[in-house]
Amino acid sequence: MTVSNRERTSAARLASRLPSTLRYQASGRELRLVSADVSNLLRVAAGGSAAIALNRPAADPVAKIRAAQDSGDFERAISLFRESGGVYFIHYHGNDACLDVLNRFPQEVVDTEEVLTLALSMHALKAGNIPRARFLMVQRYGSDMLNLETVIRRPGRYSLAVREFRFVMAIYEDHVVSNELRELLFDMLAEFPIDEHLHRGGFYNSMLAVCLQRQELDEAEEIAKRAHHHYREAGAHLLVFYIELHRVVFSLRRGMLGEAERWSSQARAALDHVRFDTPADRRLLNLLDAVVAYERGEPENLVRFVAEEFDKFAYGEIWPTVVELALVYCSQVVSHQVGLGAALSFLDKWRVQEWRSRRFNLAITMREVDILQTANRWQSASDRLVAVQSRINLTWVESAEEALSRLVDPIEIELTMAWLRHLIQHLPRRPILRDQVGALLRNENIGERERGRLRLWAAYLARMHRDVTRARHLFSELLEDIARIGIITHLLGDIALVDALLDDKRIAAHVFSSAERRATVRKLHAFTQRRETERTPLTRQELRVLRLVAEGATNKFVARQLRLSEVTVKFHLTNIYRKMGCRKRGEAAAGARSLGWL
């Protein structure tokens, strides 16, 4: 018999007390009878026969399939395989049992049975080997399998099971699903009978990833409820666990910490019901638990995860939505707790995996831009932004206004915000910036975390334009909302703007008049030490000049970036050298780094 996780200790203890009767194999979690004589005595006592493994209803489905295979009855073995999950067999019985059963079928049987091909491809996906799954599908069905839309549009040529699996595979590939294709996919859903809970749940699970990809969080919540219902009806505890994981992800995106904690607890309960060992899924749960703890102000678990578990996590089965969550949080915690170089190295590891899509590589680039900007490496961040092939460039952002309220694509929104952050750093007094931030705030496609950053930018720009009343109102309202929902780490990159607002005594007095707002500010500063810039004798403009110079920029380049004359840049450099007691650019840069100004 196969022993579940909760029974392993008991099985080992039983085998140690009855060594002449039982043997426990920990690696395969199997409890076996030592001899045929003991086996026969038990059969006689049970009133059974040698065919007991095939005919007893309570027998382990995997054992029944193996018995049928051993007797050469592959037709029955395939029938039992379908009854035990079919394409989703691995989710009911685990990786090892699935691979063992599939390997026992002769190749000629696998070549003729669609369910076995799909199960092998699913096993490859679960192992994180997307090219292998793609190869198996192309080998069986032809090159059309490389294109999701082609397969979905040909119901007469491909079975419902094949089309459904191709949709699942597209999610692992991080395929972008258009509105037209989504309508076709929902037409495909209508082909499933109402009581086909496993396959309807599989469809909704895949569609959930599409909604998260498109930042449609309200729709994602409804889709998650349907997937959860169908998986629960199908008794698929591992698949219920995946739905709860996705609920944690979109709760974090919404900024709802309490909600994320609740779904994380339910995910753990679902995983505890799984009867086989699944270390990769335990690792996923550990990541999300560490992320939730990080949002509570406890970074230790996330740092430990990156150091000890991340390599195993990165090369296993991961859905893109979970990967993107890992990129955001892990790169942030490495940057804050270890350093910029370690964070960039961490992100660079993800580029080597062959399945990564262009969209995913852009997501990596945007994470690099974010941590470079946070580290005041503005020129390096700008260079990476310039290299991105998109209509959203600095020239477009500088002149755009109402168009910002109509942006839809998440990557275009992220590019726009990166360039706006660049402009706010270098040219905060540009009048149009306030209108641009306002236009983005009116955009319905902006996520809650992004909306929080925009509100902080709006408060900072109001202060820079001497509108202290509005700055105070916007900043106080933001802090109160953060205290209510709990998520705070999306503002860490802009902690300098928080400090700039608090430097104004009129704003600080109002903010600190509320215990709730004071606690939120303390929590923000608990993640990172207060910047040394508040103790530097340099002005903000001199710091901007110094940061660019430290990155190797010439006077001409600095003048162009900051919209100054070269004479003004030289004037600022002279003041910097005088205040720092140095004579050269290199000395000034090295001194500023040692003092923590850069």
Helices and strands as residue ranges (DSSP letters): G 5-7, H 8-17, E 22-25, E 30-33, H 36-46, H 52-55, H 61-70, H 74-83, G 86-88, H 89-93, H 95-104, H 107-112, H 114-126, H 130-141, G 143-146, H 148-152, H 160-172, H 179-189, H 197-213, H 217-233, H 237-254, H 257-272, H 279-295, H 300-308, H 310-314, H 320-337, H 340-348, G 349-352, H 358-374, H 378-387, H 394-399, G 402-406, H 410-426, H 431-441, H 448-464, H 468-485, G 489-494, H 495-502, H 505-511, H 515-527, G 532-535, H 540-550, H 555-562, H 566-580, H 585-594
